Amino acid sequence: MAGDTTLSENYAFAGVYHVFDQHTDSAVPKVQFAHDDRHLLACCSLDGTISVCRLAPGPPAVLQVLRGHGGGVADFAWSLSNDVLVSASLDGTLRLWAPADGRCIRRVPDPDGAALLCCAFQPLNNNLTVVSDAPPYPP
């Protein structure tokens, strides 16, 4: 119980809507809202792209599709000010993006060419990102 209602009543959805279908042929491993913004979100896909989307005002829309990775995008993160996205890809590169115009700011290859699996910004310093790669496999 939460107040005078049950927990399930507090989370009763009025409706579930499918508003974005630009990644129909590949899995979407992550969807994340921008910091302190309930209408701006992004999702990455194993098709090698990241979509930046707006839910409101007006009808939901895809603002940018970030293209450039040669493999699936396994993870991404918003900077604290939402002006930069970092992405980790199975192609072995980390990329920094300007989500407002879709521009790739920087491409950083993994020194060993390993697939990159996850990434994050250091919360207080957007000049520092952390990335994790896949273990090496024998030839």
Order of alpha helices (4+ residues) and beta strands (2+ residues): alpha-beta-beta-beta-beta-beta-beta-beta-beta-beta-beta
